[in-house]
Amino acid sequence: MSAPPVGAPELHDWITSHLDPLEERDPADGVQIEPEIRARFEGPPRPAAVLVGLIDRPQGCTVLLTRRADTLRNHTGQIALPGGRRDPGETPWETALREAEEEVGLDRRFVSLAGLSTPMVSGTGYLITPVVGFIREGFRLEANPDEVADVFETPFGFLMDPANHERREYDLGGGQRRGYYAMTHEDRFIWGVTAAILRALYERLYGAALA
């Protein structure tokens, strides 16, 4: 099934129809952790959530992204979606909204939640639930310098175009290699779990087979 034109009013409903509903469920249900990822951390993965914020712009939908501060312990300087560890008793969407407020000053009143995309397990031991929400214009952002070095938008159409999904590999040692996705827009290199989350959203929306 093809999507409505980017920016069309029907786009919201079309995206929402491909997501899991907001409900009290364990995001870990059914998540398969690859052995090479599981070997990187001890104990069960820690729950986390990110906001896949889709911004309505006159020229088309964009995705809210950040560059993590160079002083952070994990994923230093990488392109990321706003998010972080879930506090006890929080739902994934409560975490995503809270973290977006803390990291970039996004007022949750401007966010209409749509649903949940495919959970991911990071090599640092986090089980990340992507929460998709539509952000209407009129919001103001202010990056928290302790966590975020830069905040910016990338066209949704670019990120959902498989021609822009680079397939790369890195060496695990012992003759083993692991593949990953990357997306380069202008001078920003999106890879790791962020690119994996965006690729998984593409696969949900367009029914693409895993590559």
C-alpha positions as CSV (number, residue, x, y, z in Angstrom):
1,M,0.0,0.0,0.0
2,S,1.3,3.4,-0.9
3,A,1.3,6.4,1.5
4,P,-0.7,9.6,1.0
5,P,1.4,12.5,-0.2
6,V,3.7,13.8,2.5
7,G,1.9,16.6,4.3
8,A,-1.6,15.5,3.2
9,P,-4.3,15.5,6.0
10,E,-4.7,11.8,5.5
11,L,-1.1,11.1,6.4
12,H,-1.8,11.1,10.1
13,D,-4.5,8.5,9.9
14,W,-2.5,6.3,7.5
15,I,0.6,6.3,9.8
16,T,-1.5,5.7,12.9
17,S,-3.2,2.7,11.3
18,H,0.2,1.0,11.0
19,L,1.2,1.4,14.6
20,D,0.5,-0.6,17.8
21,P,-2.0,1.2,20.0
22,L,-1.1,2.9,23.2
23,E,-2.0,0.3,25.9
24,E,-0.7,-1.2,29.0
25,R,1.6,-3.9,27.7
26,D,5.1,-5.1,28.2
27,P,7.2,-3.9,25.3
28,A,9.5,-6.9,25.8
29,D,6.9,-9.3,24.7
30,G,8.1,-11.0,21.5
31,V,11.3,-9.0,21.3
32,Q,14.2,-11.1,20.0
33,I,17.6,-10.1,21.2
34,E,20.4,-11.1,18.8
35,P,23.2,-13.1,20.5
36,E,25.9,-10.6,19.7
37,I,23.8,-7.8,21.2
38,R,22.9,-9.9,24.3
39,A,26.5,-10.6,24.9
40,R,27.3,-6.9,25.4
41,F,25.4,-6.4,28.7
42,E,24.4,-8.3,31.8
43,G,21.0,-8.9,33.2
44,P,17.7,-8.0,31.6
45,P,17.5,-5.0,29.3
46,R,16.4,-1.8,30.9
47,P,13.2,-0.2,29.7
48,A,13.5,3.1,27.7
49,A,11.4,5.0,25.2
50,V,12.0,7.6,22.5
51,L,9.7,10.1,20.8
52,V,9.5,9.8,17.0
53,G,8.2,13.3,16.6
54,L,6.6,14.1,13.2
55,I,6.3,17.8,12.7
56,D,3.7,19.3,10.4
57,R,5.4,21.8,8.2
58,P,3.9,23.6,5.1
59,Q,6.6,22.0,2.9
60,G,5.9,18.6,4.4
61,C,6.4,16.4,7.4
62,T,9.8,16.4,9.3
63,V,11.2,14.3,12.1
64,L,12.6,15.9,15.3
65,L,16.2,14.7,15.9
66,T,19.0,15.7,18.2
67,R,22.8,15.3,18.4
68,R,23.8,14.0,21.8
69,A,26.2,16.0,23.9
70,D,29.8,15.1,23.7
71,T,30.0,14.7,27.5
72,L,27.5,11.9,27.8
73,R,28.7,8.4,28.7
74,N,26.8,6.4,26.1
75,H,26.2,7.2,22.3
76,T,28.3,10.3,22.7
77,G,27.8,12.8,19.9
78,Q,25.4,10.5,18.0
79,I,22.2,11.5,16.2
80,A,19.3,10.5,18.4
81,L,15.6,10.7,18.9
82,P,14.6,12.5,22.2
83,G,14.2,9.8,24.9
84,G,15.8,7.9,27.7
85,R,15.3,5.5,30.5
86,R,11.8,4.8,31.8
87,D,11.1,5.7,35.4
88,P,9.2,3.2,37.6
89,G,5.5,3.3,36.9
90,E,5.8,5.2,33.6
91,T,4.3,4.1,30.4
92,P,6.6,4.4,27.3
93,W,4.6,7.4,26.0
94,E,4.9,9.2,29.4
95,T,8.7,8.6,29.3
96,A,8.9,9.8,25.7
97,L,7.0,13.1,26.4
98,R,8.9,13.7,29.7
99,E,12.3,13.2,28.0
100,A,11.4,15.4,25.1
101,E,10.5,18.2,27.5
102,E,13.8,17.7,29.5
103,E,16.1,17.4,26.5
104,V,14.7,19.9,24.0
105,G,12.0,21.8,25.9
106,L,9.1,20.4,23.8
107,D,5.8,21.2,25.5
108,R,3.7,18.0,25.4
109,R,0.6,20.1,24.7
110,F,1.8,20.3,21.1
111,V,2.1,16.5,20.7
112,S,-0.7,14.2,19.6
113,L,0.3,10.6,20.3
114,A,-0.3,8.2,17.4
115,G,1.0,4.8,18.7
116,L,4.0,2.6,19.2
117,S,6.5,1.3,16.6
118,T,8.8,-1.7,16.8
119,P,10.8,-2.0,20.1
120,M,14.6,-2.3,19.8
121,V,17.3,-3.5,22.1
122,S,20.5,-1.4,22.1
123,G,24.0,-2.7,22.6
124,T,24.1,-0.7,25.8
125,G,21.3,-2.8,27.3
126,Y,18.2,-0.7,26.8
127,L,14.9,-2.0,25.5
128,I,13.7,1.0,23.6
129,T,10.0,1.6,22.7
130,P,9.5,4.1,19.9
131,V,6.5,6.3,20.5
132,V,5.2,8.1,17.4
133,G,3.5,11.5,17.9
134,F,2.5,14.4,15.6
135,I,3.8,17.8,16.6
136,R,1.8,20.8,15.5
137,E,3.5,24.1,14.7
138,G,3.8,26.8,17.3
139,F,6.1,25.0,19.7
140,R,9.4,26.4,20.9
141,L,12.5,24.3,21.6
142,E,15.5,24.9,23.9
143,A,18.2,22.2,24.0
144,N,19.4,21.1,27.4
145,P,23.2,21.5,27.0
146,D,23.9,18.7,29.5
147,E,22.3,16.2,27.2
148,V,21.9,17.8,23.7
149,A,24.4,19.5,21.5
150,D,22.0,20.3,18.7
151,V,18.4,19.9,17.8
152,F,17.2,19.8,14.2
153,E,14.6,18.5,11.7
154,T,15.1,16.0,8.9
155,P,12.5,15.5,6.1
156,F,10.2,12.5,6.8
157,G,10.2,11.7,3.1
158,F,14.0,11.4,3.0
159,L,14.1,9.1,6.0
160,M,11.3,6.9,4.6
161,D,13.0,6.5,1.2
162,P,14.8,3.2,1.1
163,A,17.3,4.6,-1.5
164,N,18.7,6.6,1.5
165,H,19.1,3.6,3.7
166,E,22.8,2.6,3.5
167,R,23.6,-1.0,4.5
168,R,27.0,-1.1,6.2
169,E,29.0,-3.6,8.3
170,Y,31.5,-3.5,11.1
171,D,33.9,-6.1,12.4
172,L,32.9,-8.0,15.6
173,G,36.2,-9.8,15.7
174,G,36.9,-13.5,15.2
175,G,36.0,-13.2,11.6
176,Q,32.4,-12.1,12.3
177,R,30.8,-9.0,10.9
178,R,27.5,-7.3,11.7
179,G,25.3,-5.3,9.4
180,Y,23.6,-2.0,10.3
181,Y,21.7,0.8,8.6
182,A,22.8,4.4,8.2
183,M,21.3,7.5,6.6
184,T,23.2,10.6,5.7
185,H,21.3,13.8,5.3
186,E,23.4,16.9,4.5
187,D,26.3,16.7,6.9
188,R,24.5,14.5,9.5
189,F,25.2,10.8,9.8
190,I,22.3,8.8,11.4
191,W,23.2,5.3,12.4
192,G,23.0,2.8,15.2
193,V,19.7,2.3,17.1
194,T,18.2,5.6,15.7
195,A,18.6,4.4,12.1
196,A,17.3,1.0,13.1
197,I,14.2,2.5,14.7
198,L,13.6,4.7,11.5
199,R,14.2,1.7,9.3
200,A,11.7,-0.4,11.3
201,L,9.1,2.4,11.0
202,Y,9.6,2.4,7.2
203,E,9.1,-1.4,7.2
204,R,5.9,-1.1,9.2
205,L,4.5,1.7,6.9
206,Y,5.5,0.2,3.6
207,G,5.5,-3.5,4.3
208,A,9.1,-3.9,3.2
209,A,10.8,-7.2,3.9
210,L,13.7,-7.2,6.3
211,A,17.0,-6.8,4.4
